[in-house]
Amino acid sequence: EYSIGDNYRNGYGVEINLDTALEWFEKAAAKGHAGAQVGIGDVNYTKERYEDAVTWFTKAADQGDAEAEHRLGYCYQFGNGVELNLDTALAWFEKAAAKGHTGAQVGIGVVSYTKERYEDAVTWFTKAADQHDTEAESWLGRCYQFGNGVEQNLDTALAWFEKAAAKGHADGQFGIGVVNYTKERYEEAVTWFTKAADQGESNAEFVLGDCYRFGNGVEINLDTALEWYEKAAAKGHAGAQVGIGIVNHKKERYEEAVTWFTKAADQGIADAELRLGHCYQLGNGVELNLDTAMEWYEKAAAKGHVNGQVNIGIVSYKKERYEDAVTWFTKAAEQHDADAERWLGHCYRFGNGVEQNFDTALEWYEKAAAKGHAGAQYGIGIVNYKKERYEEAVTWFTKAAAQGDTDAEVHLGDCYRKGRGVTRDIPKAIEWYTKAAEK
């Protein structure tokens, strides 16, 4: 009776039919068959009748059935049919693992990983991987990828991911993609992301969206990026929801962008909160509202998002709350953010929120300029111009203008018109003024 139920559950020699499987499992379970009790639990779990599933897993677990113990651990791990409780999950996994159940060994590893007991996690993943458990192999790959519980080693991570991927494991395929992406082997990464995405792996779908958005391993194609983001977002992937918002924003479909940023922000995603703040700051897709922008930036900043901190500073600056602005720019600059360093240079140059000090302004501009920030390069030029170091000013205006900085182009025009730092050259001045005017 149990075997017939198992055949109908898995489609062995017959078409899958969970209701028929359930009927046969119930016949066997009525005779106390633990495997059949697990089978009833499985069918109920598949039908999302989680409380019924727990009831039947418990009946079998009370008979010492390792599979039932493992599945109960899984229920407590995810809070399905019971209140989520990692300690109780661990207790059930340990009962099954003591009987050599590899899935339970993986379960112990996952709970340990979740509790950031990484060395314990590696120990248990290794036990299961030694028995060729695919999940364990993928998890070990992740441990080596991030250096959790072991010394970080991308080549070892790749080796473990490849073991799992050789069995068609989507997470293993995704892991191979991530390692290749990290090594900037983008075309190889896309190949593996696609394999995983074809199995419906949402992280792979999301990252493929990124690849098409940025042109990593493929030609930039915002429409294809959107398609992949939508696949992942349909599974609730918050990062993909942000991605959909970004693509719509680039296409100037601002209201649609706001809708998707809001979906992700409602899940507490800092990048979405930042982008919503930006929409309210500029009035894109919503009515311009600096106070609402500030609220969203504060949510992102509270999560340590450096751009959230910078943007609080910018809104504060626009509201002429200069001391607040300096406070937030300083927080971000302490994390070496180039925009914040440039803004601090601006504050010291004009004496907004701090005492005016060209030398300190220059120091902050130089920090940002060292990172290639065009606005900061222009700032260095202005400070030098004010100090009548015209040749130095022209050097920095030229660096910024080469990146398309309009203010730098205007000041280069001034320098050529007045012969400051360069030989006076009116046609050259007109050329720079024209570049700026065209913008």
C-alpha positions as CSV (number, residue, x, y, z in Angstrom):
1,E,0.0,0.0,0.0
2,Y,2.8,2.4,0.9
3,S,4.7,1.5,-2.3
4,I,1.7,2.2,-4.5
5,G,1.2,5.5,-2.7
6,D,4.9,6.3,-3.3
7,N,4.5,5.5,-7.0
8,Y,1.6,7.9,-7.4
9,R,3.4,10.6,-5.4
10,N,6.5,10.4,-7.6
11,G,5.1,9.3,-10.9
12,Y,6.9,5.9,-10.9
13,G,5.1,4.0,-13.7
14,V,1.9,6.0,-13.3
15,E,0.9,9.6,-13.7
16,I,1.5,11.7,-10.6
17,N,-1.7,11.9,-8.6
18,L,-1.4,13.2,-5.0
19,D,-4.9,12.5,-4.1
20,T,-4.5,8.8,-5.1
21,A,-1.2,8.7,-3.4
22,L,-2.9,10.0,-0.2
23,E,-5.5,7.3,-0.3
24,W,-2.9,4.6,-0.4
25,F,-0.7,6.2,2.2
26,E,-3.7,6.4,4.5
27,K,-4.4,2.7,4.1
28,A,-0.8,1.9,5.2
29,A,-0.7,4.5,7.9
30,A,-3.8,3.0,9.5
31,K,-1.6,0.0,10.1
32,G,1.1,2.2,11.8
33,H,3.4,2.3,8.8
34,A,5.8,5.2,9.5
35,G,6.8,5.7,5.9
36,A,3.2,6.1,4.9
37,Q,2.7,8.6,7.8
38,V,5.6,10.6,6.3
39,G,4.0,10.3,2.9
40,I,0.7,11.8,4.2
41,G,2.7,14.6,5.7
42,D,4.5,15.1,2.3
43,V,1.3,15.3,0.4
44,N,-0.2,17.8,2.9
45,Y,3.0,19.8,2.8
46,T,2.9,20.0,-1.0
47,K,-0.7,21.2,-0.8
48,E,0.4,23.8,1.8
49,R,-1.7,22.2,4.5
50,Y,1.3,22.6,6.9
51,E,-0.4,21.9,10.2
52,D,-1.7,18.6,8.9
53,A,1.8,17.9,7.6
54,V,3.3,18.5,11.0
55,T,0.8,16.2,12.6
56,W,1.7,13.3,10.4
57,F,5.4,13.9,10.5
58,T,5.2,13.9,14.3
59,K,3.4,10.5,14.3
60,A,6.2,9.0,12.2
61,A,8.9,10.8,14.2
62,D,7.5,9.4,17.4
63,Q,8.4,6.0,15.9
64,G,12.0,7.1,15.3
65,D,11.6,7.6,11.6
66,A,14.7,9.7,10.4
67,E,12.9,11.2,7.4
68,A,10.1,12.4,9.6
69,E,12.6,13.9,12.0
70,H,14.3,15.7,9.2
71,R,11.1,17.0,7.8
72,L,9.9,18.3,11.2
73,G,13.2,20.1,11.5
74,Y,12.5,21.7,8.1
75,C,9.0,22.8,9.3
76,Y,10.5,24.5,12.4
77,Q,13.3,26.0,10.4
78,F,10.9,27.8,8.1
79,G,7.9,28.2,10.4
80,N,5.6,26.0,8.3
81,G,2.7,24.6,10.4
82,V,4.5,25.6,13.6
83,E,6.1,28.7,15.0
84,L,9.6,29.2,13.5
85,N,12.1,28.0,16.0
86,L,15.7,27.3,14.9
87,D,16.6,25.6,18.2
88,T,13.7,23.1,17.8
89,A,14.6,22.6,14.2
90,L,18.2,21.8,15.2
91,A,17.0,19.3,17.8
92,W,15.0,17.4,15.2
93,F,17.8,17.6,12.6
94,E,20.2,16.2,15.2
95,K,17.9,13.2,15.9
96,A,17.8,12.4,12.2
97,A,21.5,13.1,11.7
98,A,22.4,10.6,14.5
99,K,20.8,8.0,12.2
100,G,23.1,9.1,9.3
101,H,20.5,11.2,7.5
102,T,22.4,13.4,5.1
103,G,19.6,15.9,4.6
104,A,19.5,16.4,8.3
105,Q,23.2,16.9,8.4
106,V,22.8,19.6,5.8
107,G,19.9,21.0,8.0
108,I,22.2,21.3,11.0
109,G,24.7,23.0,8.8
110,V,22.1,25.5,7.5
111,V,20.9,26.4,11.0
112,S,24.4,26.8,12.2
113,Y,25.2,29.0,9.2
114,T,22.1,31.1,10.0
115,K,23.3,31.5,13.6
116,E,26.7,32.5,12.2
117,R,28.4,29.5,13.7
118,Y,30.2,29.0,10.5
119,E,32.8,26.4,11.6
120,D,30.1,24.1,12.9
121,A,28.2,24.6,9.6
122,V,31.3,23.6,7.6
123,T,31.7,20.5,9.7
124,W,28.2,19.3,9.0
125,F,28.2,20.3,5.4
126,T,31.4,18.3,5.0
127,K,29.9,15.2,6.6
128,A,27.0,15.4,4.1
129,A,29.2,16.3,1.1
130,D,31.4,13.3,1.9
131,Q,28.3,11.3,1.1
132,H,27.9,13.2,-2.1
133,D,25.0,15.3,-1.0
134,T,24.4,18.0,-3.6
135,E,23.0,20.6,-1.3
136,A,26.0,20.2,1.0
137,E,28.4,20.6,-1.9
138,S,26.7,23.8,-2.9
139,W,26.7,25.1,0.7
140,L,30.4,24.3,1.0
141,G,31.0,26.3,-2.2
142,R,29.2,29.3,-0.5
143,C,31.4,28.9,2.6
144,Y,34.6,29.1,0.6
145,Q,33.2,31.9,-1.6
146,F,32.6,34.2,1.4
147,G,35.3,32.8,3.8
148,N,32.7,31.7,6.4
149,G,34.1,29.0,8.6
150,V,37.1,28.5,6.3
151,E,39.7,30.7,4.7
152,Q,38.2,32.4,1.6
153,N,39.2,30.6,-1.6
154,L,37.3,31.1,-4.8
155,D,39.0,28.2,-6.6
156,T,37.9,25.8,-3.8
157,A,34.5,27.4,-3.9
158,L,34.3,26.8,-7.6
159,A,35.3,23.1,-7.2
160,W,32.5,22.5,-4.8
161,F,29.9,24.4,-6.9
162,E,31.0,22.3,-9.9
163,K,30.4,19.1,-8.0
164,A,26.8,20.2,-7.3
165,A,26.3,21.6,-10.8
166,A,27.4,18.4,-12.3
167,K,24.2,16.9,-10.8
168,G,22.1,19.7,-12.3
169,H,21.9,21.6,-9.0
170,A,20.7,25.2,-9.8
171,D,22.4,26.8,-6.7
172,G,25.6,25.1,-7.8
173,Q,25.3,26.5,-11.3
174,F,24.5,29.9,-9.9
175,G,27.6,29.7,-7.6
176,I,29.8,28.9,-10.6
177,G,28.4,32.0,-12.3
178,V,29.1,34.2,-9.2
179,V,32.7,33.1,-8.9
180,N,33.3,33.7,-12.6
181,Y,31.6,37.1,-12.3
182,T,33.8,38.0,-9.4
183,K,36.8,37.0,-11.5
184,E,35.4,39.3,-14.3
185,R,34.9,36.3,-16.6
186,Y,31.5,37.7,-17.5
187,E,30.7,35.6,-20.5
188,E,31.3,32.4,-18.6
189,A,29.3,33.8,-15.7
190,V,26.3,34.5,-18.0
191,T,26.4,30.9,-19.3
192,W,26.1,29.5,-15.8
193,F,23.5,32.1,-14.6
194,T,21.4,31.1,-17.6
195,K,21.6,27.4,-16.8
196,A,20.4,28.2,-13.2
197,A,17.8,30.7,-14.4
198,D,16.4,28.1,-16.8
199,Q,15.6,26.1,-13.7
200,G,13.7,29.1,-12.2
201,E,16.5,30.1,-9.8
202,S,15.4,33.6,-8.8
203,N,18.9,34.9,-7.9
204,A,20.2,33.8,-11.3
205,E,17.3,35.6,-13.0
206,F,18.0,38.7,-11.0
207,V,21.8,38.7,-11.8
208,L,21.1,38.0,-15.5
209,G,19.0,41.2,-15.4
210,D,22.0,43.0,-14.0
211,C,24.3,41.5,-16.7
212,Y,22.0,42.8,-19.5
213,R,21.6,46.2,-17.7
214,F,25.3,46.8,-17.4
215,G,26.5,44.9,-20.4
216,N,28.6,42.4,-18.5
217,G,29.1,39.3,-20.7
218,V,26.4,40.3,-23.0
219,E,25.4,43.4,-25.0
220,I,23.5,46.0,-23.0
221,N,19.8,45.5,-23.5
222,L,17.4,47.1,-21.1
223,D,14.4,45.2,-22.5
224,T,16.0,41.8,-21.9
225,A,17.2,43.0,-18.5
226,L,13.6,43.9,-17.7
227,E,12.4,40.4,-18.7
228,W,14.8,38.7,-16.4
229,Y,14.0,41.1,-13.5
230,E,10.3,40.4,-14.0
231,K,10.9,36.6,-13.7
232,A,12.7,37.0,-10.4
233,A,10.3,39.7,-9.1
234,A,7.4,37.4,-9.8
235,K,9.0,35.1,-7.1
236,G,9.2,38.1,-4.7
237,H,12.8,38.9,-5.3
238,A,13.3,42.4,-3.8
239,G,16.5,43.1,-5.7
240,A,14.7,42.4,-9.0
241,Q,11.9,44.7,-8.0
242,V,14.5,47.5,-7.6
243,G,15.9,46.4,-11.0
244,I,12.5,46.8,-12.7
245,G,12.3,50.3,-11.1
246,I,15.7,51.3,-12.3
247,V,15.0,50.2,-15.9
248,N,11.7,52.1,-15.9
249,H,13.4,55.1,-14.4
250,K,16.0,55.0,-17.2
251,K,13.2,54.8,-19.7
252,E,11.6,57.9,-18.0
253,R,8.5,55.8,-17.0
254,Y,8.8,57.4,-13.6
255,E,5.4,56.4,-12.1
256,E,6.1,52.7,-13.0
257,A,9.5,53.1,-11.4
258,V,8.0,54.5,-8.2
259,T,5.6,51.5,-8.0
260,W,8.5,49.0,-8.1
261,F,10.8,50.9,-5.8
262,T,7.9,51.0,-3.3
263,K,7.4,47.2,-3.5
264,A,11.0,46.7,-2.6
265,A,11.2,49.5,0.0
266,D,8.2,47.8,1.7
267,Q,10.5,44.9,2.2
268,G,13.1,47.2,3.8
269,I,15.6,47.2,0.9
270,A,17.9,50.2,1.5
271,D,18.6,50.8,-2.2
272,A,14.9,51.0,-3.0
273,E,14.5,53.5,-0.1
274,L,17.3,55.6,-1.5
275,R,15.8,55.6,-5.0
276,L,12.4,56.5,-3.7
277,G,14.0,59.4,-1.9
278,H,15.6,60.5,-5.2
279,C,12.2,60.3,-6.9
280,Y,10.7,62.6,-4.3
281,Q,13.7,64.9,-4.3
282,L,13.4,65.4,-8.1
283,G,9.7,65.0,-8.5
284,N,10.0,62.0,-10.8
285,G,6.8,59.9,-10.8
286,V,5.6,61.7,-7.6
287,E,5.1,65.3,-6.6
288,L,8.4,66.9,-5.5
289,N,8.6,66.8,-1.7
290,L,11.9,67.3,0.0
291,D,10.5,66.2,3.4
292,T,9.3,62.9,2.0
293,A,12.6,62.5,0.2
294,M,14.3,63.0,3.5
295,E,12.2,60.4,5.2
296,W,13.2,57.8,2.6
297,Y,16.8,58.8,2.7
298,E,16.8,58.4,6.5
299,K,15.4,54.9,6.3
300,A,18.3,54.0,3.9
301,A,20.9,55.8,6.0
302,A,19.7,54.0,9.2
303,K,20.8,50.8,7.4
304,G,24.2,52.3,6.9
305,H,23.6,53.1,3.2
306,V,26.3,55.7,2.4
307,N,24.3,57.3,-0.4
308,G,21.4,57.7,1.9
309,Q,23.7,59.7,4.2
310,V,25.0,61.8,1.3
311,N,21.5,62.6,0.1
312,I,20.3,63.6,3.6
313,G,23.2,66.0,3.5
314,I,22.2,67.3,0.1
315,V,18.5,67.9,1.1
316,S,19.7,69.5,4.3
317,Y,22.0,71.8,2.3
318,K,19.2,72.7,-0.1
319,K,17.1,73.7,3.0
320,E,20.1,75.7,4.2
321,R,20.5,73.6,7.2
322,Y,24.2,73.6,6.6
323,E,25.4,72.2,10.0
324,D,23.1,69.2,9.6
325,A,24.4,68.8,6.0
326,V,28.0,68.8,7.2
327,T,27.2,66.2,9.8
328,W,25.8,63.8,7.2
329,F,28.5,64.5,4.6
330,T,31.1,63.7,7.3
331,K,29.5,60.4,8.2
332,A,29.6,59.4,4.5
333,A,33.1,60.8,3.9
334,E,34.4,58.7,6.8
335,Q,33.4,55.8,4.6
336,H,35.4,57.3,1.8
337,D,32.4,58.3,-0.3
338,A,33.7,60.6,-3.1
339,D,30.4,62.6,-3.4
340,A,30.5,63.3,0.3
341,E,34.1,64.4,0.2
342,R,33.3,66.7,-2.7
343,W,30.4,68.2,-0.8
344,L,32.5,68.8,2.3
345,G,35.0,70.6,0.0
346,H,32.1,72.7,-1.2
347,C,31.0,73.5,2.4
348,Y,34.5,74.6,3.4
349,R,34.9,76.6,0.2
350,F,31.7,78.7,0.9
351,G,31.8,78.5,4.7
352,N,28.4,76.8,4.9
353,G,28.0,74.9,8.2
354,V,31.7,75.4,8.9
355,E,34.2,78.2,9.0
356,Q,35.4,79.1,5.5
357,N,38.7,77.5,4.8
358,F,40.1,77.1,1.3
359,D,42.9,74.8,2.4
360,T,40.5,72.4,4.1
361,A,38.3,72.6,1.1
362,L,41.2,71.7,-1.1
363,E,42.0,68.7,1.1
364,W,38.5,67.3,0.7
365,Y,38.4,68.0,-3.0
366,E,41.7,66.2,-3.4
367,K,40.3,63.1,-1.6
368,A,37.4,62.9,-4.0
369,A,39.4,63.8,-7.1
370,A,41.8,61.0,-6.4
371,K,38.8,58.7,-7.0
372,G,38.2,60.5,-10.4
373,H,35.3,62.7,-9.2
374,A,34.9,65.4,-11.9
375,G,33.1,67.9,-9.5
376,A,36.0,67.6,-7.1
377,Q,38.5,68.1,-9.9
378,Y,36.6,71.3,-10.8
379,G,36.6,72.3,-7.1
380,I,40.4,72.0,-6.9
381,G,40.6,74.2,-10.0
382,I,38.4,76.8,-8.4
383,V,40.4,77.0,-5.2
384,N,43.6,77.3,-7.2
385,Y,42.0,79.9,-9.4
386,K,41.0,82.0,-6.3
387,K,44.5,81.6,-5.0
388,E,45.7,82.9,-8.5
389,R,47.5,79.7,-9.2
390,Y,46.1,79.8,-12.7
391,E,48.2,77.1,-14.4
392,E,47.3,74.6,-11.7
393,A,43.7,75.7,-12.0
394,V,43.7,75.1,-15.8
395,T,45.2,71.6,-15.2
396,W,42.3,70.6,-13.0
397,F,39.6,72.3,-15.1
398,T,40.9,70.3,-18.0
399,K,40.6,67.0,-16.1
400,A,37.1,67.8,-15.1
401,A,36.1,69.1,-18.5
402,A,37.4,65.9,-20.0
403,Q,34.6,64.1,-18.0
404,G,32.0,66.6,-19.4
405,D,31.8,68.9,-16.3
406,T,30.0,72.0,-17.5
407,D,31.3,74.3,-14.9
408,A,34.8,73.3,-15.7
409,E,34.2,74.0,-19.4
410,V,32.9,77.5,-18.6
411,H,35.9,78.3,-16.5
412,L,38.3,76.9,-19.1
413,G,36.6,79.3,-21.5
414,D,37.2,82.1,-19.0
415,C,40.9,81.1,-18.7
416,Y,41.4,81.2,-22.5
417,R,39.5,84.5,-22.8
418,K,41.5,86.2,-20.1
419,G,44.8,84.4,-20.7
420,R,45.0,83.1,-17.2
421,G,47.2,80.0,-16.9
422,V,47.2,79.7,-20.7
423,T,48.0,81.9,-23.7
424,R,45.0,84.1,-24.5
425,D,43.0,82.4,-27.2
426,I,39.6,83.7,-28.1
427,P,38.7,80.9,-30.5
428,K,39.6,78.3,-27.9
429,A,37.5,80.2,-25.3
430,I,34.6,80.1,-27.7
431,E,35.1,76.4,-28.2
432,W,34.8,75.7,-24.5
433,Y,31.9,78.0,-24.0
434,T,30.1,76.3,-26.9
435,K,30.6,72.9,-25.3
436,A,29.1,74.1,-22.1
437,A,26.2,76.0,-23.8
438,E,25.3,72.9,-25.8
439,K,24.4,71.3,-22.5
